């Protein structure tokens, strides 16, 4: 059975939807609680652990969120590369110029200044990018939260697309520290990553790779100081 064919659990569907709604609300609270109010631990760690446990217990396996070998790695790679390219180009040439009319530019993480010309810090940043950001954030957002959002519509195609919008808003607030421009920029990134996930047949490796490519470009950019 492909990921795209995974049905919504039929056993007590109303109860299942209620549990999924509770998990989605809880996850949203964790995102806002950590990034906006700073009253809960890091949402990526919390949601990744909670999500993997929930999906394993309720859905029978992590294949339900797309953790499986794709039929074509080449296709997944192309989708990921295209999504990363779109996100970078759209962010630099469309989103930032538009948001710059209303707010300051997105706040750059402090480590960006330390990466410039420092190979050791750059390599550490790449390790964080591919573990915490690409794997962790995609598991938390496009994996766990999106699946629970889609549960509310019996995992129909429309439910997934509506879920992508909801989760992208949360993803934007997951980058609250970057300021208003950064929230919008990250929200758009969430839409692109969610689209990559769907185009790959709901395979999470597409969004993981796309996320990794995007942030790897950011590290390389910071290392060589291209943006400055």
N, C-alpha and C positions, 0 to 999 in steps of 0.2 A: 504494500500500500504506500503510495506517495504521500508526502507531507500535505500536498494540496487536497488530498482525499480524506484526511483525518476528520471524522465526524465529531460533533459535539456529543459528550457523554449522554446517553439516553436514559440512564437510570435516575429517576426522580429529577427531571429537567428543571422544574421550578426551584427545587432546593439547590441544584447545582448552579443555577444562575444567581441565586441569592448569595451563595458562598463566593462565587466569582466577583459579584458586585462588592461584597465586603472586602475581598482581597485587593480589588482595584482601588477602592477608597483608602484602604490601609496603605497601599503602595504610594498613592498620591500624597497621603499625609506624611509618609517618610521622606518623599522628595522635597516637599515644601518645608517640612519640619527641619530638615538638615540644611538645605541651601538658603532658605529665607530667614528662618527663626533660630537656626543653630541650636536646636534642642534635642536632636536625635543623632546617632552616629551616621557615618557616611552612607548614603543611600545605595551606592553601587554594591558595597559589601553586603549590606542588609538584604537588599532585594535579590541579589544573586543567590545567596544562601537560601533565603525564603522561597524564591522562585524554583530553584532546582529541587527542593524538597517537595513543594506543592505539586509541581508538574509530575514528579516521580510517583507520588502517592495518589493523585487524582486522575492522572492521564496514563499511567502505566509505563511511561518512559520519556526520556528527553527528546525523542524523535518528534514529539508533539509540537515542539517549538522550533523544529528545524535542525536539531543537532544530529545530523546523519550525513553519510557520504552522498554527495550529489551524483546524479546520473552522468553529468559532464562537468568536470572541474574547469575545463576551458570556458564553457558558457558562464559559469559562476564568476570566473576571473574577469571575463570581459564585462559582465554586468557591473561588477565591483569597480573596475577601473573607470568605466563610463560614469558611474555614480559619483566617484571621487572627483573626476575631472569636472563634472557639472557643478558639484558643490563648491569646489575651489573657484572656478570661473564666476559662478553666480554670486558667491560671497564677495569677491573682490571687486567685481565690476558692476554689480546691480544692487545687492543688499546693502553693503557698506556705504556706497554713495547716497542711497535713498535715506537710510537711517541717519546718516551724517548730517542731514538737513534739520534733524530734530534733536538729536542727542550726540554726545561725544562718541568717539570711536570705541569699539569694544575694549575693555580692559584686558591687557595682555598678562598672562600669568608671570609671576616674578621670576620663575626659572628660565623664561625665554632669554632674559639678559645674561644669565649664566651660561647658556648654551653657546653663545657666539664665540666661535673659534676654539671652543673647549671640547675636544673629542671625547674625553671621559664622561663629561656631563651629558653630551649628546647621545652617547650610547646608553647611558642610564635612562635618559628620557625616552629613547626608543623602546627600551624594555618595559617601561611604564605604559607607553602608548599601546603596545600590543597585548599587554596583560590586563591592566586595570581599565584602560579606555576602550580599546577595540573589543576584547573578549568580555570584560566585566559589564560595560555599559550596554552592549548589544544584548547580552543575556538578560540584563535587568529590564531594559526598555522594549526593544523589538522582540525579545523572547517572551519573558514572563508577563509584563504589563499588557503588551499587545494581545497576547493569547487570552488573558482574562477579560480584556475589553471586548474581544471578538466573541467570547462566550455569551455575552448578553444578547447577541443576535444569532445565536446558534451556529457561530463560526461560518456564516455565509460570506460570500465575497464582499458584499456591502458592509457587513459588520467589521471585517478586517480593515477596509478603507476608512470607515468612520473611526475605528480604533486607532489607526495610524495618526489621524488628526489629533485625537485626544492625547495620545502618548507623545506626539511631537510638541504639544503645548507643555506637557510635563518635562520633556527633554530640554525645552527652552529654559524653564525655571530651574532645571538641574544645573544650569550655567548662570545662575542669578548673579554670581560674583563678577561677571563680565559687564554688568550694567544693562540698560534697556536695549541698546544696539546688539549686545551680545546675546540677549535672550531671544530676540527676533532672529538673528543669524543662526543660532543653534536650533531654534524651532524649525526653520527652513531646512537645515541639515537633517533634522529628524524626519521630515517629509521625504527627503531624497533617500535616506537610508531605509525607510519603511518601504518605499517604492522598489528599491533594489531587492529587498526581502521578498516582496510579492512577485516580481518578475522572475526571480529564481525559483519559483514554485514554493514559496514560504520556506526557503532554506536559509538558516541563520548565518551560514558561512559567507554568503554574499554580502550581508551588511557588516559582518566582522571584518572581512577583507577591505571593504570600502572604507570603513572607519579607520582601519589601520593605515591605508594608503593616504587618507586625508591628513591624519596627524603626523605621519612620516614626512610628508611634504612640509608641514609646519615646522618640524624639527630641523629639516635640511635648510629651510628658509631662515630660521633663527641662527643656525650655525654659520651660514655664509653672509648673513645680514642683508639679504636681498631687499626686504621690505623697508629697511632703514636707509 
